[in-house]
């Protein structure tokens, strides 16, 4: 059985990588154009493929008529392992797209080979925060 055993996370201020800024510019365009991808609540209607079969990031509007979006960004190309999960307001997306917001405060897994980052210290990492109970 997999048991949740949360590990402490490390607070970091990260400079937004260029890839992620590109994605936010794309998300901002969809918002400005009032594209359905940005006006209907979803987990993944906003998505950008970087290589065939590999998403750079995905996300969506949390609630219909809301202004808060949730995103998942893959920090390493062609990998689904190093995930950053975070939420941004419509205003923050504009600020990132315009280059006015360049950093985010995140909580990273302390395991050096994980690479996952979260927005709050209470988020749970699929890889680090579970333990298999020994089969007895
Ligand atoms: Zn982790």
Backbone and ligand atoms as CSV (ligand in chain L), in Angstrom:
chain,resi,resn,atom,element,x,y,z
A,1,UNK,N,N,0.832,-1.198,0.000
A,1,UNK,CA,C,0.000,0.000,0.000
A,1,UNK,C,C,0.867,1.248,0.000
A,2,UNK,N,N,0.373,2.291,-0.666
A,2,UNK,CA,C,1.091,3.561,-0.660
A,2,UNK,C,C,0.530,4.441,0.437
A,3,UNK,N,N,1.408,4.883,1.319
A,3,UNK,CA,C,0.983,5.754,2.409
A,3,UNK,C,C,1.547,7.149,2.184
A,4,UNK,N,N,0.732,8.166,2.504
A,4,UNK,CA,C,1.221,9.528,2.369
A,4,UNK,C,C,2.134,9.865,3.546
A,5,UNK,N,N,3.391,10.182,3.249
A,5,UNK,CA,C,4.358,10.587,4.274
A,5,UNK,C,C,5.022,11.874,3.788
A,6,UNK,N,N,4.386,13.020,4.045
A,6,UNK,CA,C,4.896,14.276,3.476
A,6,UNK,C,C,6.286,14.626,4.008
A,7,UNK,N,N,7.162,15.058,3.109
A,7,UNK,CA,C,8.505,15.512,3.477
A,7,UNK,C,C,8.524,17.042,3.443
A,8,UNK,N,N,9.386,17.636,4.290
A,8,UNK,CA,C,9.450,19.104,4.250
A,8,UNK,C,C,9.949,19.610,2.898
A,9,UNK,N,N,9.411,20.733,2.467
A,9,UNK,CA,C,9.815,21.321,1.192
A,9,UNK,C,C,10.661,22.573,1.454
A,10,UNK,N,N,11.420,22.964,0.462
A,10,UNK,CA,C,12.341,24.084,0.593
A,10,UNK,C,C,11.818,25.264,-0.207
A,11,UNK,N,N,11.718,26.427,0.471
A,11,UNK,CA,C,11.212,27.600,-0.241
A,11,UNK,C,C,12.288,28.182,-1.153
A,12,UNK,N,N,11.892,28.500,-2.379
A,12,UNK,CA,C,12.838,29.026,-3.365
A,12,UNK,C,C,12.178,30.150,-4.135
A,13,UNK,N,N,12.990,31.129,-4.513
A,13,UNK,CA,C,12.504,32.104,-5.483
A,13,UNK,C,C,13.127,31.736,-6.809
A,14,UNK,N,N,12.290,31.396,-7.773
A,14,UNK,CA,C,12.827,30.958,-9.059
A,14,UNK,C,C,12.581,32.017,-10.124
A,15,UNK,N,N,13.585,32.226,-10.942
A,15,UNK,CA,C,13.423,33.070,-12.118
A,15,UNK,C,C,12.695,32.241,-13.162
A,16,UNK,N,N,11.659,32.805,-13.744
A,16,UNK,CA,C,10.861,32.041,-14.708
A,16,UNK,C,C,11.685,31.743,-15.956
A,17,UNK,N,N,11.830,30.470,-16.306
A,17,UNK,CA,C,12.595,30.113,-17.500
A,17,UNK,C,C,11.915,30.636,-18.756
A,18,UNK,N,N,12.716,30.863,-19.797
A,18,UNK,CA,C,12.195,31.411,-21.044
A,18,UNK,C,C,11.064,30.546,-21.612
A,19,UNK,N,N,11.191,29.233,-21.509
A,19,UNK,CA,C,10.166,28.317,-22.024
A,19,UNK,C,C,8.822,28.585,-21.353
A,20,UNK,N,N,8.901,28.795,-20.039
A,20,UNK,CA,C,7.669,29.027,-19.296
A,20,UNK,C,C,7.078,30.392,-19.644
A,21,UNK,N,N,7.948,31.377,-19.866
A,21,UNK,CA,C,7.469,32.703,-20.264
A,21,UNK,C,C,6.766,32.616,-21.621
A,22,UNK,N,N,7.331,31.837,-22.548
A,22,UNK,CA,C,6.690,31.633,-23.853
A,22,UNK,C,C,5.286,31.051,-23.678
A,23,UNK,N,N,5.173,30.078,-22.800
A,23,UNK,CA,C,3.871,29.460,-22.554
A,23,UNK,C,C,2.888,30.480,-21.989
A,24,UNK,N,N,3.373,31.339,-21.093
A,24,UNK,CA,C,2.490,32.339,-20.494
A,24,UNK,C,C,2.066,33.397,-21.513
A,25,UNK,N,N,2.954,33.681,-22.484
A,25,UNK,CA,C,2.566,34.590,-23.562
A,25,UNK,C,C,1.432,33.970,-24.370
A,26,UNK,N,N,1.545,32.675,-24.619
A,26,UNK,CA,C,0.503,31.946,-25.351
A,26,UNK,C,C,-0.799,31.955,-24.546
A,27,UNK,N,N,-0.705,31.676,-23.248
A,27,UNK,CA,C,-1.900,31.683,-22.395
A,27,UNK,C,C,-2.536,33.071,-22.394
A,28,UNK,N,N,-1.696,34.096,-22.336
A,28,UNK,CA,C,-2.199,35.470,-22.328
A,28,UNK,C,C,-2.935,35.790,-23.624
A,29,UNK,N,N,-2.385,35.322,-24.763
A,29,UNK,CA,C,-3.066,35.532,-26.047
A,29,UNK,C,C,-4.462,34.906,-26.038
A,30,UNK,N,N,-4.537,33.688,-25.530
A,30,UNK,CA,C,-5.839,33.009,-25.478
A,30,UNK,C,C,-6.820,33.784,-24.608
A,31,UNK,N,N,-6.322,34.337,-23.506
A,31,UNK,CA,C,-7.178,35.121,-22.611
A,31,UNK,C,C,-7.653,36.387,-23.323
A,32,UNK,N,N,-6.718,37.085,-23.971
A,32,UNK,CA,C,-7.053,38.328,-24.663
A,32,UNK,C,C,-8.069,38.063,-25.768
A,33,UNK,N,N,-7.883,36.955,-26.491
A,33,UNK,CA,C,-8.795,36.609,-27.595
A,33,UNK,C,C,-10.105,36.008,-27.096
A,34,UNK,N,N,-10.232,35.862,-25.794
A,34,UNK,CA,C,-11.391,35.214,-25.189
A,34,UNK,C,C,-11.652,33.847,-25.821
A,35,UNK,N,N,-10.569,33.153,-26.084
A,35,UNK,CA,C,-10.649,31.795,-26.609
A,35,UNK,C,C,-11.322,30.908,-25.555
A,36,UNK,N,N,-12.095,29.937,-26.050
A,36,UNK,CA,C,-12.784,29.038,-25.104
A,36,UNK,C,C,-11.812,28.336,-24.164
A,37,UNK,N,N,-10.608,28.106,-24.650
A,37,UNK,CA,C,-9.602,27.435,-23.814
A,37,UNK,C,C,-9.315,28.224,-22.538
A,38,UNK,N,N,-9.557,29.538,-22.607
A,38,UNK,CA,C,-9.249,30.388,-21.461
A,38,UNK,C,C,-10.493,30.910,-20.748
A,39,UNK,N,N,-11.684,30.580,-21.279
A,39,UNK,CA,C,-12.899,31.098,-20.644
A,39,UNK,C,C,-13.762,29.993,-20.033
A,40,UNK,N,N,-13.462,28.734,-20.396
A,40,UNK,CA,C,-14.191,27.600,-19.824
A,40,UNK,C,C,-13.293,26.954,-18.771
A,41,UNK,N,N,-13.837,26.638,-17.631
A,41,UNK,CA,C,-12.998,26.044,-16.594
A,41,UNK,C,C,-12.557,24.648,-17.019
A,42,UNK,N,N,-11.273,24.376,-16.772
A,42,UNK,CA,C,-10.706,23.080,-17.151
A,42,UNK,C,C,-9.377,22.877,-16.453
A,43,UNK,N,N,-8.881,21.660,-16.537
A,43,UNK,CA,C,-7.544,21.381,-16.009
A,43,UNK,C,C,-6.472,21.601,-17.070
A,44,UNK,N,N,-6.852,21.467,-18.354
A,44,UNK,CA,C,-5.797,21.378,-19.366
A,44,UNK,C,C,-6.172,21.913,-20.752
A,45,UNK,N,N,-7.168,22.811,-20.825
A,45,UNK,CA,C,-7.541,23.316,-22.157
A,45,UNK,C,C,-6.455,24.221,-22.747
A,46,UNK,N,N,-5.674,24.854,-21.871
A,46,UNK,CA,C,-4.546,25.650,-22.357
A,46,UNK,C,C,-3.331,24.729,-22.342
A,47,UNK,N,N,-2.850,24.365,-23.508
A,47,UNK,CA,C,-1.664,23.506,-23.501
A,47,UNK,C,C,-0.812,23.761,-24.723
A,48,UNK,N,N,0.480,23.556,-24.543
A,48,UNK,CA,C,1.439,23.810,-25.611
A,48,UNK,C,C,2.373,22.612,-25.694
A,49,UNK,N,N,2.434,22.060,-26.923
A,49,UNK,CA,C,3.315,20.921,-27.146
A,49,UNK,C,C,4.680,21.462,-27.537
A,50,UNK,N,N,5.726,20.891,-26.975
A,50,UNK,CA,C,7.073,21.376,-27.295
A,50,UNK,C,C,7.739,20.465,-28.329
A,51,UNK,N,N,7.564,19.191,-28.137
A,51,UNK,CA,C,8.029,18.218,-29.120
A,51,UNK,C,C,6.863,17.262,-29.303
A,52,UNK,N,N,6.866,16.506,-30.384
A,52,UNK,CA,C,5.741,15.619,-30.641
A,52,UNK,C,C,5.465,14.708,-29.438
A,53,UNK,N,N,4.276,14.840,-28.902
A,53,UNK,CA,C,3.894,13.975,-27.783
A,53,UNK,C,C,4.335,14.468,-26.419
A,54,UNK,N,N,5.036,15.592,-26.384
A,54,UNK,CA,C,5.500,16.097,-25.092
A,54,UNK,C,C,5.006,17.515,-24.866
A,55,UNK,N,N,4.249,17.705,-23.790
A,55,UNK,CA,C,3.772,19.040,-23.482
A,55,UNK,C,C,4.850,19.831,-22.763
A,56,UNK,N,N,4.892,21.126,-23.064
A,56,UNK,CA,C,5.764,22.034,-22.316
A,56,UNK,C,C,5.074,22.385,-21.001
A,57,UNK,N,N,3.781,22.642,-21.119
A,57,UNK,CA,C,2.986,22.995,-19.944
A,57,UNK,C,C,1.511,22.871,-20.308
A,58,UNK,N,N,0.683,22.783,-19.302
A,58,UNK,CA,C,-0.750,22.824,-19.540
A,58,UNK,C,C,-1.428,23.462,-18.334
A,59,UNK,N,N,-2.677,23.853,-18.548
A,59,UNK,CA,C,-3.400,24.450,-17.434
A,59,UNK,C,C,-4.772,24.883,-17.882
A,60,UNK,N,N,-5.442,25.605,-17.011
A,60,UNK,CA,C,-6.764,26.078,-17.361
A,60,UNK,C,C,-7.348,26.946,-16.267
A,61,UNK,N,N,-8.482,27.521,-16.643
A,61,UNK,CA,C,-9.221,28.376,-15.720
A,61,UNK,C,C,-9.834,27.504,-14.627
A,62,UNK,N,N,-9.681,27.934,-13.368
A,62,UNK,CA,C,-10.165,27.095,-12.276
A,62,UNK,C,C,-11.691,27.042,-12.194
A,63,UNK,N,N,-12.319,28.212,-12.308
A,63,UNK,CA,C,-13.777,28.259,-12.222
A,63,UNK,C,C,-14.334,29.135,-13.337
A,64,UNK,N,N,-15.482,28.759,-13.880
A,64,UNK,CA,C,-16.126,29.592,-14.888
A,64,UNK,C,C,-16.279,31.008,-14.340
A,65,UNK,N,N,-15.992,31.992,-15.183
A,65,UNK,CA,C,-16.066,33.412,-14.813
A,65,UNK,C,C,-15.071,33.802,-13.730
A,66,UNK,N,N,-14.148,32.920,-13.417
A,66,UNK,CA,C,-13.130,33.263,-12.422
A,66,UNK,C,C,-11.954,33.950,-13.082
A,67,UNK,N,N,-10.927,34.246,-12.284
A,67,UNK,CA,C,-9.740,34.872,-12.863
A,67,UNK,C,C,-8.472,34.166,-12.387
A,68,UNK,N,N,-8.659,32.987,-11.786
A,68,UNK,CA,C,-7.517,32.242,-11.274
A,68,UNK,C,C,-7.296,31.003,-12.154
A,69,UNK,N,N,-6.041,30.829,-12.583
A,69,UNK,CA,C,-5.699,29.702,-13.452
A,69,UNK,C,C,-4.728,28.772,-12.728
A,70,UNK,N,N,-4.838,27.479,-12.999
A,70,UNK,CA,C,-3.901,26.505,-12.435
A,70,UNK,C,C,-3.077,25.917,-13.575
A,71,UNK,N,N,-1.756,25.773,-13.326
A,71,UNK,CA,C,-0.854,25.305,-14.380
A,71,UNK,C,C,0.052,24.191,-13.899
A,72,UNK,N,N,0.511,23.419,-14.855
A,72,UNK,CA,C,1.544,22.441,-14.618
A,72,UNK,C,C,2.590,22.616,-15.709
A,73,UNK,N,N,3.833,22.823,-15.296
A,73,UNK,CA,C,4.930,23.084,-16.237
A,73,UNK,C,C,5.974,21.985,-16.087
A,74,UNK,N,N,6.440,21.474,-17.213
A,74,UNK,CA,C,7.476,20.444,-17.182
A,74,UNK,C,C,8.835,21.114,-17.355
A,75,UNK,N,N,9.620,21.128,-16.281
A,75,UNK,CA,C,10.846,21.921,-16.252
A,75,UNK,C,C,11.943,21.363,-17.148
A,76,UNK,N,N,11.888,20.077,-17.443
A,76,UNK,CA,C,12.887,19.495,-18.340
A,76,UNK,C,C,12.186,19.068,-19.628
A,77,UNK,N,N,12.731,19.445,-20.791
A,77,UNK,CA,C,12.083,19.076,-22.053
A,77,UNK,C,C,11.950,17.563,-22.190
A,78,UNK,N,N,10.854,17.125,-22.803
A,78,UNK,CA,C,10.600,15.707,-23.059
A,78,UNK,C,C,10.656,14.856,-21.797
A,79,UNK,N,N,10.210,15.428,-20.701
A,79,UNK,CA,C,10.120,14.666,-19.459
A,79,UNK,C,C,8.832,15.056,-18.763
A,80,UNK,N,N,8.261,14.148,-18.044
A,80,UNK,CA,C,7.078,14.503,-17.267
A,80,UNK,C,C,7.408,14.463,-15.783
A,81,UNK,N,N,8.692,14.282,-15.465
A,81,UNK,CA,C,9.075,14.066,-14.086
A,81,UNK,C,C,9.212,15.378,-13.295
A,82,UNK,N,N,9.945,16.340,-13.833
A,82,UNK,CA,C,10.205,17.587,-13.089
A,82,UNK,C,C,9.059,18.570,-13.324
A,83,UNK,N,N,8.078,18.463,-12.452
A,83,UNK,CA,C,6.831,19.223,-12.616
A,83,UNK,C,C,6.794,20.410,-11.676
A,84,UNK,N,N,6.359,21.546,-12.204
A,84,UNK,CA,C,6.056,22.675,-11.327
A,84,UNK,C,C,4.538,22.855,-11.371
A,85,UNK,N,N,3.918,22.918,-10.199
A,85,UNK,CA,C,2.476,23.123,-10.153
A,85,UNK,C,C,2.172,24.415,-9.412
A,86,UNK,N,N,1.409,25.279,-10.050
A,86,UNK,CA,C,1.152,26.584,-9.436
A,86,UNK,C,C,-0.099,27.212,-10.031
A,87,UNK,N,N,-0.580,28.222,-9.325
A,87,UNK,CA,C,-1.733,28.991,-9.796
A,87,UNK,C,C,-1.308,30.426,-10.039
A,88,UNK,N,N,-1.963,31.043,-11.004
A,88,UNK,CA,C,-1.702,32.450,-11.289
A,88,UNK,C,C,-3.027,33.136,-11.548
A,89,UNK,N,N,-3.077,34.424,-11.180
A,89,UNK,CA,C,-4.259,35.206,-11.522
A,89,UNK,C,C,-4.080,35.704,-12.957
A,90,UNK,N,N,-5.180,36.139,-13.540
A,90,UNK,CA,C,-5.147,36.720,-14.878
A,90,UNK,C,C,-4.109,37.860,-14.941
A,91,UNK,N,N,-4.071,38.694,-13.880
A,91,UNK,CA,C,-3.144,39.826,-13.856
A,91,UNK,C,C,-1.693,39.341,-13.850
A,92,UNK,N,N,-1.434,38.268,-13.099
A,92,UNK,CA,C,-0.061,37.747,-13.048
A,92,UNK,C,C,0.375,37.189,-14.409
A,93,UNK,N,N,-0.574,36.573,-15.120
A,93,UNK,CA,C,-0.249,36.035,-16.447
A,93,UNK,C,C,0.119,37.182,-17.390
A,94,UNK,N,N,-0.657,38.270,-17.323
A,94,UNK,CA,C,-0.337,39.449,-18.137
A,94,UNK,C,C,1.045,39.967,-17.772
A,95,UNK,N,N,1.317,40.072,-16.471
A,95,UNK,CA,C,2.604,40.614,-16.025
A,95,UNK,C,C,3.767,39.750,-16.501
A,96,UNK,N,N,3.593,38.434,-16.478
A,96,UNK,CA,C,4.662,37.541,-16.960
A,96,UNK,C,C,4.839,37.724,-18.470
A,97,UNK,N,N,3.716,37.757,-19.195
A,97,UNK,CA,C,3.786,37.901,-20.653
A,97,UNK,C,C,4.455,39.209,-21.053
A,98,UNK,N,N,4.253,40.265,-20.246
A,98,UNK,CA,C,4.833,41.576,-20.560
A,98,UNK,C,C,6.230,41.757,-19.960
A,99,UNK,N,N,6.712,40.758,-19.236
A,99,UNK,CA,C,8.049,40.855,-18.658
A,99,UNK,C,C,8.119,41.651,-17.367
A,100,UNK,N,N,6.961,41.958,-16.776
A,100,UNK,CA,C,6.956,42.719,-15.526
A,100,UNK,C,C,7.105,41.820,-14.308
A,101,UNK,N,N,6.739,40.557,-14.465
A,101,UNK,CA,C,6.872,39.587,-13.377
A,101,UNK,C,C,7.817,38.498,-13.881
A,102,UNK,N,N,8.943,38.342,-13.198
A,102,UNK,CA,C,9.962,37.411,-13.707
A,102,UNK,C,C,10.312,36.317,-12.710
A,103,UNK,N,N,9.745,36.407,-11.509
A,103,UNK,CA,C,10.083,35.416,-10.486
A,103,UNK,C,C,8.832,34.909,-9.796
A,104,UNK,N,N,8.893,33.681,-9.308
A,104,UNK,CA,C,7.827,33.127,-8.488
A,104,UNK,C,C,8.451,32.492,-7.257
A,105,UNK,N,N,7.734,32.551,-6.156
A,105,UNK,CA,C,8.183,31.845,-4.962
A,105,UNK,C,C,7.541,30.470,-4.957
A,106,UNK,N,N,8.374,29.457,-4.873
A,106,UNK,CA,C,7.881,28.086,-4.966
A,106,UNK,C,C,8.421,27.274,-3.785
A,107,UNK,N,N,7.815,26.125,-3.573
A,107,UNK,CA,C,8.297,25.177,-2.570
A,107,UNK,C,C,8.772,23.930,-3.301
A,108,UNK,N,N,10.049,23.642,-3.169
A,108,UNK,CA,C,10.655,22.550,-3.932
A,108,UNK,C,C,10.840,21.323,-3.055
A,109,UNK,N,N,10.773,20.166,-3.669
A,109,UNK,CA,C,11.112,18.934,-2.965
A,109,UNK,C,C,12.578,18.994,-2.558
A,110,UNK,N,N,12.891,18.501,-1.376
A,110,UNK,CA,C,14.272,18.576,-0.918
A,110,UNK,C,C,15.141,17.474,-1.533
A,111,UNK,N,N,14.504,16.448,-2.066
A,111,UNK,CA,C,15.278,15.395,-2.725
A,111,UNK,C,C,15.931,15.961,-3.987
A,112,UNK,N,N,17.274,15.860,-4.102
A,112,UNK,CA,C,17.973,16.529,-5.208
A,112,UNK,C,C,17.587,15.995,-6.583
A,113,UNK,N,N,17.149,14.764,-6.679
A,113,UNK,CA,C,16.827,14.228,-8.007
A,113,UNK,C,C,15.344,14.342,-8.350
A,114,UNK,N,N,14.558,15.042,-7.527
A,114,UNK,CA,C,13.133,15.146,-7.834
A,114,UNK,C,C,12.854,16.248,-8.846
A,115,UNK,N,N,13.062,17.504,-8.442
A,115,UNK,CA,C,12.844,18.601,-9.385
A,115,UNK,C,C,11.426,19.123,-9.419
A,116,UNK,N,N,10.536,18.581,-8.573
A,116,UNK,CA,C,9.174,19.097,-8.524
A,116,UNK,C,C,9.108,20.326,-7.630
A,117,UNK,N,N,8.283,21.276,-8.037
A,117,UNK,CA,C,8.074,22.480,-7.228
A,117,UNK,C,C,6.577,22.747,-7.118
A,118,UNK,N,N,6.215,23.330,-5.981
A,118,UNK,CA,C,4.797,23.567,-5.679
A,118,UNK,C,C,4.623,24.976,-5.160
A,119,UNK,N,N,3.353,25.392,-5.085
A,119,UNK,CA,C,3.118,26.764,-4.644
A,119,UNK,C,C,2.990,26.889,-3.134
A,120,UNK,N,N,2.615,25.815,-2.461
A,120,UNK,CA,C,2.526,25.887,-1.005
A,120,UNK,C,C,3.325,24.725,-0.399
A,121,UNK,N,N,3.776,24.902,0.840
A,121,UNK,CA,C,4.568,23.825,1.471
A,121,UNK,C,C,3.730,22.584,1.754
A,122,UNK,N,N,2.411,22.712,1.667
A,122,UNK,CA,C,1.538,21.576,1.997
A,122,UNK,C,C,1.187,20.722,0.783
A,123,UNK,N,N,1.642,21.127,-0.402
A,123,UNK,CA,C,1.360,20.306,-1.576
A,123,UNK,C,C,2.084,18.973,-1.460
A,124,UNK,N,N,1.532,17.974,-2.114
A,124,UNK,CA,C,2.065,16.622,-2.008
A,124,UNK,C,C,2.739,16.220,-3.310
A,125,UNK,N,N,3.975,15.735,-3.205
A,125,UNK,CA,C,4.693,15.271,-4.388
A,125,UNK,C,C,4.383,13.790,-4.615
A,126,UNK,N,N,3.990,13.477,-5.849
A,126,UNK,CA,C,3.659,12.099,-6.205
A,126,UNK,C,C,4.854,11.174,-5.960
A,127,UNK,N,N,6.062,11.696,-6.176
A,127,UNK,CA,C,7.256,10.857,-6.114
A,127,UNK,C,C,7.871,10.780,-4.714
A,128,UNK,N,N,7.868,11.913,-3.986
A,128,UNK,CA,C,8.625,11.970,-2.728
A,128,UNK,C,C,7.775,11.727,-1.493
A,129,UNK,N,N,6.506,12.027,-1.562
A,129,UNK,CA,C,5.711,12.101,-0.335
A,129,UNK,C,C,4.852,10.861,-0.070
A,130,UNK,N,N,5.220,9.761,-0.699
A,130,UNK,CA,C,4.512,8.502,-0.433
A,130,UNK,C,C,5.539,7.415,-0.160
A,131,UNK,N,N,5.175,6.481,0.679
A,131,UNK,CA,C,6.059,5.344,0.928
A,131,UNK,C,C,5.256,4.056,0.792
A,132,UNK,N,N,5.912,3.059,0.250
A,132,UNK,CA,C,5.287,1.751,0.168
A,132,UNK,C,C,5.390,1.105,1.550
A,133,UNK,N,N,4.280,0.578,2.018
A,133,UNK,CA,C,4.372,-0.173,3.271
A,133,UNK,C,C,4.865,-1.564,2.912
A,134,UNK,N,N,5.841,-2.062,3.669
A,134,UNK,CA,C,6.395,-3.366,3.328
A,134,UNK,C,C,5.328,-4.464,3.372
A,135,UNK,N,N,5.359,-5.322,2.400
A,135,UNK,CA,C,4.425,-6.443,2.394
A,135,UNK,C,C,4.863,-7.453,3.440
A,136,UNK,N,N,4.008,-7.688,4.389
A,136,UNK,CA,C,4.393,-8.620,5.456
A,136,UNK,C,C,3.500,-9.874,5.390
L,1,ZN,ZN,ZN,9.322,15.351,-5.116
